[in-house]
Amino acid sequence: MRPLSLRLSGVRSYADETTVDFDGRGLVAVVGDTGAGKSSLLEAIVYALYNRSTFEGRSRDLIAHGAPVMSVSLDFEVGGSRHRVTRSRSVAGSPPARHELTSLDDPSRTIDGEAAVNAEIERLVGLGPAAFLKTVVLPQGRFAELLRATPTDRARVLRDIFRLEHLESARERARTTRDRAEASLGPLRAERARLPEDPEAEIAARRAEHAAADGAQ
């Protein structure tokens, strides 16, 4: 997943609307004094993708002090296709929360609703929020979390990163194909067992026996 553009307002240090353009840049560094809003940009990306924050998963804590509404729109590219995910929520609950994912290559393809957008984001990015926060965005003070994870949790995260479920699925299909082939080959192997190991040698031996019999007559 490669971010192209980030537009945010009402998010922590960014009470007013701000746009950050990443397109055409291979490497981006966000620098500034403490409290300048560096981590707020990462929080906005996580919120746009997964509707959560990097801490305790509470997106409502990202709303800037005094802002009635928080809104984030992230344009990103994945697998050669471009998408825009837009989310917003208000302090008072009105206007209602917004969750929308649109294909920038085909604007007619739009998904609405929190659950549907979350599911499609995970499919596109290939990572759930937990794996994303442990590998792509590492929150402050949690850099060693992956190293401290239990073997089971670590295996699950690495499986998500490398998409090993595709290999597991291919392995299951190969095993099923092999089992079907084995079942079909059983009768054929039984028929083959009744045949000579070396047909040509067997024919030659029979011809020799036939010739010897003719000569004896």
Backbone as CSV, one residue per row, in Angstrom:
resi,resn,N_x,N_y,N_z,CA_x,CA_y,CA_z,C_x,C_y,C_z
1,MET,0.848,-1.187,0.000,0.000,0.000,0.000,0.884,1.237,0.000
2,ARG,0.656,2.147,-0.955,1.436,3.381,-1.047,0.486,4.577,-0.946
3,PRO,0.639,5.418,0.081,-0.236,6.591,0.191,0.062,7.590,-0.912
4,LEU,-0.978,8.198,-1.444,-0.835,9.206,-2.489,-1.147,10.604,-1.973
5,SER,-2.202,10.705,-1.186,-2.606,12.016,-0.668,-3.409,11.813,0.606
6,LEU,-3.192,12.717,1.558,-3.904,12.653,2.837,-4.523,14.005,3.127
7,ARG,-5.829,14.014,3.335,-6.537,15.243,3.701,-7.216,15.012,5.038
8,LEU,-6.972,15.907,5.965,-7.522,15.713,7.298,-7.934,17.043,7.909
9,SER,-8.909,16.966,8.792,-9.342,18.135,9.553,-9.959,17.653,10.848
10,GLY,-9.749,18.423,11.891,-10.298,18.060,13.195,-9.594,16.886,13.840
11,VAL,-8.370,16.608,13.418,-7.617,15.469,13.935,-6.453,15.979,14.795
12,ARG,-6.536,15.803,16.064,-5.483,16.152,17.021,-4.867,17.516,16.725
13,SER,-3.621,17.539,16.200,-2.940,18.824,15.968,-3.472,19.574,14.764
14,TYR,-4.352,18.960,13.980,-4.815,19.572,12.735,-6.308,19.882,12.839
15,ALA,-6.610,20.924,13.559,-8.009,21.333,13.697,-8.549,21.848,12.374
16,ASP,-7.707,22.565,11.618,-8.108,23.076,10.309,-7.741,22.063,9.227
17,GLU,-8.388,22.189,8.089,-8.141,21.242,6.991,-6.715,21.357,6.484
18,THR,-6.070,20.227,6.322,-4.678,20.157,5.873,-4.556,19.040,4.845
19,THR,-3.740,19.248,3.831,-3.499,18.239,2.798,-2.011,17.945,2.720
20,VAL,-1.683,16.672,2.686,-0.292,16.228,2.533,-0.220,15.394,1.266
21,ASP,0.648,15.815,0.332,0.765,15.130,-0.955,1.981,14.215,-0.940
22,PHE,1.751,12.914,-1.094,2.841,11.938,-1.136,3.155,11.481,-2.558
23,ASP,2.299,11.798,-3.500,2.417,11.253,-4.852,3.723,11.699,-5.502
24,GLY,4.396,10.750,-6.168,5.634,11.063,-6.865,6.854,11.101,-5.983
25,ARG,6.700,10.779,-4.710,7.819,10.791,-3.781,8.141,9.364,-3.348
26,GLY,9.389,8.969,-3.554,9.785,7.627,-3.186,10.079,7.465,-1.713
27,LEU,10.539,8.544,-1.080,10.883,8.496,0.340,10.435,9.796,0.989
28,VAL,9.717,9.674,2.089,9.178,10.848,2.779,9.576,10.779,4.247
29,ALA,10.086,11.884,4.773,10.399,11.988,6.197,9.574,13.120,6.787
30,VAL,8.923,12.847,7.887,8.143,13.861,8.593,8.940,14.283,9.814
31,VAL,9.406,15.519,9.824,10.264,16.006,10.909,9.623,17.239,11.537
32,GLY,9.974,17.491,12.776,9.441,18.660,13.472,9.611,18.530,14.963
33,ASP,9.330,19.603,15.666,9.466,19.607,17.116,8.397,18.712,17.747
34,THR,8.619,18.362,18.984,7.631,17.594,19.736,6.313,18.364,19.801
35,GLY,5.237,17.697,19.453,3.928,18.338,19.458,3.579,19.032,18.165
36,ALA,4.456,18.937,17.157,4.188,19.621,15.898,3.123,18.920,15.066
37,GLY,2.862,17.651,15.379,1.815,16.946,14.654,2.308,15.810,13.780
38,LYS,3.540,15.355,14.023,4.088,14.258,13.198,3.269,12.977,13.376
39,SER,3.077,12.577,14.618,2.341,11.335,14.864,0.868,11.462,14.487
40,SER,0.360,12.686,14.463,-1.048,12.877,14.082,-1.285,12.454,12.636
41,LEU,-0.286,12.641,11.781,-0.422,12.211,10.388,-0.521,10.685,10.303
42,LEU,0.296,9.998,11.084,0.217,8.538,11.114,-1.117,8.079,11.693
43,GLU,-1.567,8.781,12.731,-2.860,8.430,13.318,-3.975,8.602,12.291
44,ALA,-3.885,9.648,11.480,-4.913,9.900,10.469,-4.932,8.784,9.429
45,ILE,-3.747,8.285,9.050,-3.674,7.189,8.076,-4.283,5.923,8.658
46,VAL,-3.951,5.612,9.912,-4.499,4.419,10.564,-6.014,4.547,10.699
47,TYR,-6.480,5.735,11.060,-7.925,5.952,11.199,-8.623,5.769,9.860
48,ALA,-8.038,6.327,8.788,-8.651,6.207,7.468,-8.738,4.743,7.038
49,LEU,-7.687,3.987,7.290,-7.669,2.595,6.842,-8.519,1.683,7.715
50,TYR,-8.415,1.865,9.036,-8.992,0.863,9.938,-10.008,1.411,10.948
51,ASN,-10.308,2.708,10.868,-11.284,3.302,11.783,-10.869,3.103,13.238
52,ARG,-9.606,3.327,13.526,-9.103,3.187,14.886,-7.867,4.052,15.046
53,SER,-7.349,4.118,16.267,-6.104,4.822,16.525,-5.033,3.786,16.840
54,THR,-3.816,4.251,17.025,-2.737,3.318,17.357,-2.740,2.948,18.834
55,PHE,-3.546,3.662,19.641,-3.569,3.394,21.076,-4.973,2.958,21.488
56,GLU,-5.085,1.762,22.004,-6.339,1.223,22.541,-7.472,1.167,21.523
57,GLY,-7.176,1.504,20.269,-8.178,1.364,19.223,-9.327,2.344,19.276
58,ARG,-9.211,3.469,20.001,-10.334,4.400,20.154,-10.162,5.591,19.221
59,SER,-10.893,5.588,18.132,-10.742,6.674,17.162,-11.295,7.989,17.683
60,ARG,-12.254,7.941,18.606,-12.844,9.197,19.095,-11.825,10.052,19.832
61,ASP,-10.755,9.433,20.345,-9.730,10.205,21.047,-8.869,11.031,20.100
62,LEU,-9.048,10.844,18.803,-8.261,11.601,17.828,-8.876,12.959,17.509
63,ILE,-10.118,13.184,17.897,-10.779,14.448,17.551,-10.100,15.610,18.265
64,ALA,-9.738,16.626,17.486,-9.048,17.797,18.027,-9.927,18.509,19.048
65,HIS,-9.284,19.086,20.053,-10.013,19.810,21.098,-10.798,20.963,20.485
66,GLY,-12.074,20.989,20.724,-12.924,22.059,20.226,-13.483,21.823,18.842
67,ALA,-13.029,20.769,18.164,-13.528,20.492,16.813,-14.801,19.656,16.907
68,PRO,-15.859,20.047,16.216,-17.103,19.279,16.279,-17.054,17.995,15.443
69,VAL,-16.200,18.002,14.394,-16.153,16.874,13.470,-14.710,16.569,13.116
70,MET,-14.397,15.294,13.010,-13.095,14.853,12.517,-13.320,14.171,11.172
71,SER,-12.500,14.520,10.183,-12.649,13.954,8.852,-11.274,13.652,8.259
72,VAL,-11.141,12.476,7.652,-9.889,12.079,7.002,-10.219,11.422,5.673
73,SER,-9.464,11.797,4.645,-9.596,11.174,3.332,-8.198,10.785,2.865
74,LEU,-8.021,9.505,2.555,-6.712,8.993,2.141,-6.810,8.381,0.759
75,ASP,-6.002,8.911,-0.168,-5.858,8.288,-1.483,-4.644,7.363,-1.410
76,PHE,-4.803,6.142,-1.890,-3.679,5.206,-1.832,-3.710,4.279,-3.034
77,GLU,-2.561,3.673,-3.281,-2.420,2.743,-4.399,-1.983,1.387,-3.871
78,VAL,-2.596,0.342,-4.395,-2.218,-1.008,-3.995,-2.473,-1.940,-5.174
79,GLY,-1.474,-2.743,-5.510,-1.624,-3.682,-6.610,-1.921,-3.023,-7.939
80,GLY,-1.431,-1.787,-8.153,-1.661,-1.095,-9.411,-2.993,-0.380,-9.508
81,SER,-3.843,-0.479,-8.482,-5.133,0.213,-8.491,-5.144,1.304,-7.428
82,ARG,-5.889,2.371,-7.694,-5.934,3.521,-6.797,-7.311,3.612,-6.137
83,HIS,-7.296,3.984,-4.874,-8.531,4.024,-4.094,-8.531,5.255,-3.189
84,ARG,-9.741,5.627,-2.757,-9.890,6.721,-1.783,-10.814,6.244,-0.678
85,VAL,-10.300,6.298,0.544,-11.124,5.951,1.690,-11.366,7.221,2.494
86,THR,-12.613,7.456,2.847,-13.001,8.653,3.581,-13.789,8.230,4.821
87,ARG,-13.386,8.787,5.955,-14.098,8.514,7.209,-14.262,9.831,7.964
88,SER,-15.334,9.882,8.727,-15.546,11.048,9.590,-16.418,10.639,10.762
89,ARG,-16.288,11.372,11.843,-17.158,11.179,12.996,-17.257,12.491,13.745
90,SER,-18.341,12.667,14.456,-18.588,13.914,15.169,-18.610,13.676,16.667
91,VAL,-18.426,14.729,17.395,-18.444,14.637,18.859,-19.842,14.314,19.356
92,ALA,-20.836,14.971,18.785,-22.211,14.833,19.269,-22.980,13.710,18.577
93,GLY,-22.361,13.067,17.573,-23.060,12.017,16.849,-23.867,12.507,15.671
94,SER,-23.869,13.822,15.433,-24.559,14.393,14.289,-23.663,15.472,13.681
95,PRO,-23.333,15.349,12.397,-23.797,14.350,11.436,-23.294,12.950,11.777
96,PRO,-23.957,11.915,11.250,-23.546,10.540,11.552,-22.180,10.220,10.973
97,ALA,-21.552,9.188,11.487,-20.231,8.775,11.007,-20.307,8.382,9.531
98,ARG,-19.213,8.621,8.839,-19.144,8.307,7.416,-18.004,7.321,7.172
99,HIS,-18.281,6.296,6.381,-17.285,5.308,5.994,-17.505,5.019,4.516
100,GLU,-16.561,5.413,3.679,-16.757,5.274,2.235,-15.435,4.927,1.559
101,LEU,-15.485,3.964,0.659,-14.312,3.557,-0.121,-14.676,3.601,-1.591
102,THR,-13.893,4.364,-2.374,-14.180,4.555,-3.790,-12.953,4.204,-4.620
103,SER,-13.174,3.537,-5.735,-12.092,3.279,-6.681,-11.844,4.543,-7.495
104,LEU,-10.611,5.033,-7.472,-10.282,6.220,-8.262,-10.147,5.881,-9.738
105,ASP,-9.978,4.609,-10.057,-9.912,4.182,-11.449,-11.302,4.000,-12.046
106,ASP,-12.274,3.706,-11.179,-13.660,3.542,-11.610,-14.564,4.101,-10.508
107,PRO,-14.836,5.413,-10.541,-15.599,6.054,-9.462,-16.982,5.461,-9.228
108,SER,-17.489,4.685,-10.173,-18.797,4.074,-9.963,-18.727,2.952,-8.936
109,ARG,-17.529,2.478,-8.640,-17.355,1.405,-7.661,-17.127,2.035,-6.279
110,THR,-18.155,2.060,-5.474,-18.106,2.680,-4.154,-18.705,1.730,-3.124
111,ILE,-18.051,1.659,-1.973,-18.525,0.828,-0.867,-18.831,1.742,0.312
112,ASP,-19.997,1.557,0.927,-20.403,2.345,2.077,-20.587,1.435,3.279
113,GLY,-20.415,2.031,4.458,-20.656,1.284,5.686,-19.364,0.816,6.322
114,GLU,-19.322,0.907,7.653,-18.091,0.596,8.380,-17.616,-0.832,8.133
115,ALA,-18.475,-1.819,8.324,-18.068,-3.218,8.204,-17.597,-3.545,6.790
116,ALA,-18.336,-3.087,5.781,-17.987,-3.380,4.393,-16.672,-2.724,4.002
117,VAL,-16.485,-1.470,4.426,-15.236,-0.767,4.106,-14.059,-1.418,4.823
118,ASN,-14.241,-1.755,6.091,-13.153,-2.409,6.834,-12.729,-3.705,6.163
119,ALA,-13.700,-4.512,5.755,-13.394,-5.799,5.131,-12.655,-5.616,3.814
120,GLU,-13.070,-4.652,3.015,-12.433,-4.428,1.723,-11.026,-3.852,1.896
121,ILE,-10.846,-2.977,2.879,-9.513,-2.435,3.155,-8.562,-3.559,3.531
122,GLU,-9.000,-4.458,4.402,-8.141,-5.576,4.796,-7.810,-6.455,3.599
123,ARG,-8.780,-6.639,2.703,-8.518,-7.449,1.505,-7.504,-6.761,0.601
124,LEU,-7.653,-5.457,0.415,-6.763,-4.730,-0.476,-5.345,-4.640,0.097
125,VAL,-5.244,-4.247,1.354,-3.937,-4.056,1.979,-3.286,-5.391,2.299
126,GLY,-4.103,-6.401,2.599,-3.566,-7.707,2.944,-3.164,-7.835,4.395
127,LEU,-3.537,-6.842,5.206,-3.207,-6.861,6.627,-4.401,-6.379,7.433
128,GLY,-4.635,-7.029,8.558,-5.607,-6.525,9.506,-4.985,-5.423,10.339
129,PRO,-5.778,-4.736,11.151,-5.238,-3.625,11.937,-4.119,-4.030,12.882
130,ALA,-4.224,-5.191,13.525,-3.181,-5.619,14.463,-1.868,-5.839,13.754
131,ALA,-1.894,-6.542,12.623,-0.672,-6.793,11.864,-0.110,-5.492,11.298
132,PHE,-0.993,-4.580,10.857,-0.544,-3.303,10.310,0.198,-2.493,11.363
133,LEU,-0.336,-2.489,12.588,0.284,-1.706,13.654,1.571,-2.337,14.174
134,LYS,1.776,-3.601,13.923,2.995,-4.256,14.391,4.097,-4.291,13.340
135,THR,3.750,-3.968,12.098,4.740,-4.094,11.032,4.901,-2.838,10.183
136,VAL,3.826,-2.146,9.880,3.904,-0.971,9.013,3.980,0.310,9.828
137,VAL,3.089,0.482,10.761,3.100,1.632,11.661,3.343,1.110,13.069
138,LEU,4.490,1.423,13.615,4.811,0.991,14.972,4.629,2.173,15.914
139,PRO,3.595,2.171,16.740,3.349,3.293,17.657,4.512,3.482,18.618
140,GLN,4.634,4.709,19.115,5.696,5.011,20.056,5.607,4.104,21.282
141,GLY,6.766,3.581,21.689,6.819,2.740,22.868,6.420,1.304,22.623
142,ARG,6.114,0.944,21.356,5.667,-0.419,21.071,6.503,-1.058,19.966
143,PHE,7.752,-0.566,19.798,8.587,-1.061,18.712,8.984,-2.522,18.898
144,ALA,9.053,-2.959,20.141,9.493,-4.339,20.391,8.317,-5.298,20.579
145,GLU,7.104,-4.836,20.313,5.936,-5.670,20.588,5.952,-6.953,19.766
146,LEU,6.362,-6.846,18.493,6.404,-8.042,17.665,7.418,-9.033,18.203
147,LEU,8.549,-8.517,18.677,9.577,-9.412,19.212,9.124,-10.067,20.512
148,ARG,8.296,-9.368,21.279,7.842,-9.914,22.556,6.587,-10.765,22.424
149,ALA,6.022,-10.809,21.228,4.773,-11.537,21.029,4.996,-13.035,21.237
150,THR,3.926,-13.713,21.599,4.000,-15.161,21.757,4.235,-15.791,20.385
151,PRO,4.793,-16.993,20.345,5.017,-17.643,19.044,3.760,-17.723,18.191
152,THR,2.616,-17.968,18.840,1.368,-18.067,18.082,0.998,-16.731,17.460
153,ASP,1.074,-15.643,18.265,0.743,-14.313,17.749,1.730,-13.886,16.672
154,ARG,3.011,-14.168,16.897,4.028,-13.787,15.925,3.815,-14.529,14.605
155,ALA,3.486,-15.809,14.697,3.246,-16.590,13.482,2.045,-16.046,12.718
156,ARG,1.008,-15.633,13.466,-0.181,-15.097,12.811,0.146,-13.787,12.091
157,VAL,0.941,-12.918,12.729,1.312,-11.651,12.106,2.145,-11.898,10.855
158,LEU,3.147,-12.765,10.957,4.001,-13.040,9.804,3.211,-13.713,8.682
159,ARG,2.239,-14.538,9.048,1.400,-15.164,8.033,0.606,-14.105,7.279
160,ASP,0.135,-13.072,7.992,-0.593,-11.986,7.340,0.326,-11.169,6.443
161,ILE,1.548,-10.915,6.921,2.484,-10.081,6.159,2.819,-10.728,4.828
162,PHE,3.190,-11.995,4.870,3.633,-12.688,3.664,2.502,-13.404,2.939
163,ARG,1.270,-13.236,3.447,0.093,-13.818,2.810,0.258,-15.323,2.595
164,LEU,0.727,-15.975,3.647,0.977,-17.407,3.551,-0.303,-18.216,3.410
165,GLU,-1.450,-17.574,3.676,-2.696,-18.317,3.524,-2.895,-18.737,2.079
166,HIS,-2.317,-17.956,1.127,-2.422,-18.341,-0.273,-1.630,-19.623,-0.539
167,LEU,-0.457,-19.730,0.083,0.333,-20.946,-0.066,-0.370,-22.138,0.586
168,GLU,-0.972,-21.879,1.746,-1.693,-22.955,2.423,-2.874,-23.425,1.573
169,SER,-3.566,-22.482,0.950,-4.693,-22.848,0.094,-4.214,-23.656,-1.113
170,ALA,-3.083,-23.224,-1.716,-2.537,-23.955,-2.860,-2.105,-25.354,-2.442
171,ARG,-1.542,-25.482,-1.250,-1.117,-26.786,-0.759,-2.317,-27.712,-0.572
172,GLU,-3.423,-27.180,-0.053,-4.614,-27.999,0.140,-5.185,-28.457,-1.204
173,ARG,-5.181,-27.554,-2.186,-5.691,-27.933,-3.510,-4.802,-28.997,-4.149
174,ALA,-3.476,-28.839,-3.965,-2.553,-29.839,-4.518,-2.749,-31.185,-3.842
175,ARG,-2.974,-31.177,-2.518,-3.190,-32.429,-1.797,-4.480,-33.113,-2.268
176,THR,-5.529,-32.317,-2.473,-6.799,-32.883,-2.951,-6.632,-33.496,-4.339
177,THR,-5.920,-32.787,-5.212,-5.677,-33.302,-6.568,-4.868,-34.593,-6.524
178,ARG,-3.858,-34.625,-5.654,-3.040,-35.828,-5.521,-3.872,-37.008,-5.035
179,ASP,-4.731,-36.780,-4.035,-5.552,-37.863,-3.494,-6.510,-38.409,-4.545
180,ARG,-7.086,-37.517,-5.344,-7.985,-37.972,-6.401,-7.229,-38.796,-7.444
181,ALA,-6.025,-38.326,-7.778,-5.213,-39.062,-8.749,-4.830,-40.432,-8.224
182,GLU,-4.478,-40.491,-6.934,-4.114,-41.775,-6.327,-5.279,-42.757,-6.385
183,ALA,-6.486,-42.256,-6.128,-7.665,-43.123,-6.170,-7.904,-43.666,-7.580
184,SER,-7.649,-42.837,-8.596,-7.853,-43.274,-9.977,-6.750,-44.219,-10.436
185,LEU,-5.552,-44.031,-9.896,-4.417,-44.849,-10.334,-4.430,-46.246,-9.729
186,GLY,-5.170,-46.453,-8.616,-5.180,-47.755,-7.959,-5.545,-48.897,-8.884
187,PRO,-6.711,-48.837,-9.536,-7.087,-49.925,-10.452,-6.112,-50.084,-11.613
188,LEU,-5.595,-48.959,-12.119,-4.651,-49.041,-13.236,-3.357,-49.734,-12.820
189,ARG,-2.909,-49.450,-11.599,-1.708,-50.105,-11.108,-1.926,-51.606,-10.940
190,ALA,-3.144,-51.981,-10.505,-3.458,-53.412,-10.368,-3.416,-54.097,-11.727
191,GLU,-3.963,-53.438,-12.754,-3.912,-54.007,-14.104,-2.474,-54.098,-14.596
192,ARG,-1.693,-53.086,-14.308,-0.290,-53.094,-14.762,0.513,-54.182,-14.069
193,ALA,0.159,-54.503,-12.829,0.899,-55.527,-12.094,0.755,-56.897,-12.733
194,ARG,-0.331,-57.114,-13.485,-0.539,-58.413,-14.126,0.231,-58.546,-15.430
195,LEU,0.782,-57.449,-15.894,1.525,-57.453,-17.152,3.006,-57.707,-16.889
196,PRO,3.742,-58.218,-17.890,5.182,-58.462,-17.723,5.928,-57.165,-17.443
197,GLU,7.023,-57.273,-16.676,7.841,-56.098,-16.391,8.512,-55.598,-17.660
198,ASP,8.942,-56.569,-18.521,9.628,-56.201,-19.776,8.904,-56.888,-20.929
199,PRO,7.917,-56.263,-21.519,7.134,-56.900,-22.585,7.991,-57.378,-23.760
200,GLU,8.969,-56.590,-24.186,9.795,-56.970,-25.328,10.595,-58.237,-25.021
201,ALA,11.154,-58.295,-23.798,11.905,-59.499,-23.415,10.982,-60.711,-23.335
202,GLU,9.772,-60.476,-22.866,8.803,-61.570,-22.771,8.429,-62.081,-24.158
203,ILE,8.237,-61.183,-25.100,7.911,-61.576,-26.477,9.075,-62.352,-27.097
204,ALA,10.303,-61.843,-26.859,11.469,-62.528,-27.410,11.601,-63.934,-26.844
205,ALA,11.337,-64.072,-25.546,11.435,-65.401,-24.915,10.389,-66.345,-25.483
206,ARG,9.154,-65.825,-25.692,8.117,-66.684,-26.240,8.438,-67.107,-27.676
207,ARG,9.011,-66.171,-28.441,9.384,-66.499,-29.822,10.477,-67.567,-29.845
208,ALA,11.425,-67.406,-28.893,12.498,-68.405,-28.822,11.943,-69.771,-28.459
209,GLU,11.000,-69.810,-27.519,10.381,-71.082,-27.147,9.613,-71.682,-28.328
210,HIS,8.945,-70.786,-29.080,8.177,-71.272,-30.233,9.107,-71.833,-31.305
211,ALA,10.225,-71.156,-31.530,11.184,-71.617,-32.513,11.804,-72.947,-32.083
212,ALA,12.119,-73.060,-30.785,12.676,-74.313,-30.297,11.685,-75.439,-30.444
213,ALA,10.423,-75.172,-30.199,9.391,-76.217,-30.343,9.246,-76.660,-31.787
214,ASP,9.310,-75.672,-32.707,9.219,-76.018,-34.132,10.395,-76.873,-34.546
215,GLY,11.593,-76.576,-34.006,12.780,-77.341,-34.387,12.769,-78.745,-33.837
216,ALA,12.088,-78.925,-32.737,12.041,-80.251,-32.114,11.084,-81.176,-32.845
217,GLN,10.205,-80.614,-33.662,9.228,-81.456,-34.326,9.833,-82.166,-35.575
